[in-house]
Amino acid sequence: MPSIEIVSNGANKIGLIQDDFDVAIIEENRLIGHRGLFNNFLKNQSGIMIHIGNPDLKNNKDYGFFAGLIIDWYFEPGGIAIPDMDKEESGANQQFRFKFKMDYQIEIAKIIDIGLNKSPTNDLYFMTDYQFGPENGKIKELKLKDFWVQHDKDGLEWKTLYKIKN
């Protein structure tokens, strides 16, 4: 299941209110991602992490928390082959890019804007992870406007930490 997480760098509190959003949100002062891909990078950072999840998880955040229902899965066509664990297959390298469904783009943009405004350094990390994404993670720097241009034109990349600045 995919995870989408945002870190407002250096922020002490963001104060998002769940009722203001259709997507589920968890706000934490611990910078530990649910899938853990970028945790080594984050261990020397400070700020607030926002986990973004499916709307049906708004009232049930204690167990699996993931963002599969807010993703436009038809953006990058192709099926997923379930890996054979006996053959030590990972399932990686099957999907590389995604877009958010139109219904959730405004909410994601609002959360990013709030995160940027709460960051004393006016920057944030936007992280994606997905078990069927690329085998290795990467880090990219983008200005906020270029982030949305990439989203709309080519899609965002799975297993990527985007350093975003206004």
HUPEUR-V644623 format. One record per backbone hydrogen bond with DSSP energy under -0.5 kcal/mol. CO is the residue of the C=O (numbers start at 1). NH is the residue of the N-H. If there is no record, write none. Layout:
# HUPEUR-V644623
CO_NH / CO_NH
This chain:
# HUPEUR-V644623
2_67 / 3_129 / 4_52 / 5_127 / 6_8 / 6_50 / 7_9 / 7_125 / 8_11 / 8_48 / 9_121 / 16_18 / 17_20 / 18_21 / 24_53 / 26_28 / 26_51 / 28_49 / 30_32 / 36_39 / 38_42 / 39_43 / 41_44 / 42_45 / 46_10 / 48_8 / 49_28 / 49_51 / 50_6 / 51_26 / 52_4 / 53_24 / 54_57 / 55_58 / 57_60 / 66_54 / 67_70 / 68_71 / 70_101 / 71_73 / 72_75 / 75_77 / 80_82 / 83_85 / 84_87 / 84_89 / 85_88 / 96_158 / 98_156 / 99_72 / 101_104 / 101_105 / 102_105 / 102_106 / 104_108 / 105_109 / 106_110 / 107_111 / 108_112 / 109_113 / 110_114 / 111_115 / 112_116 / 113_117 / 114_118 / 115_119 / 119_122 / 122_166 / 123_9 / 124_164 / 125_7 / 125_127 / 126_162 / 127_5 / 129_3 / 130_133 / 132_94 / 132_95 / 133_93 / 138_161 / 140_163 / 142_165 / 143_147 / 144_148 / 145_149 / 146_150 / 147_151 / 148_152 / 149_153 / 150_154 / 150_155 / 156_98 / 157_160 / 159_138 / 160_128 / 160_162 / 161_140 / 161_163 / 162_126 / 162_164 / 163_142 / 164_124 / 165_144
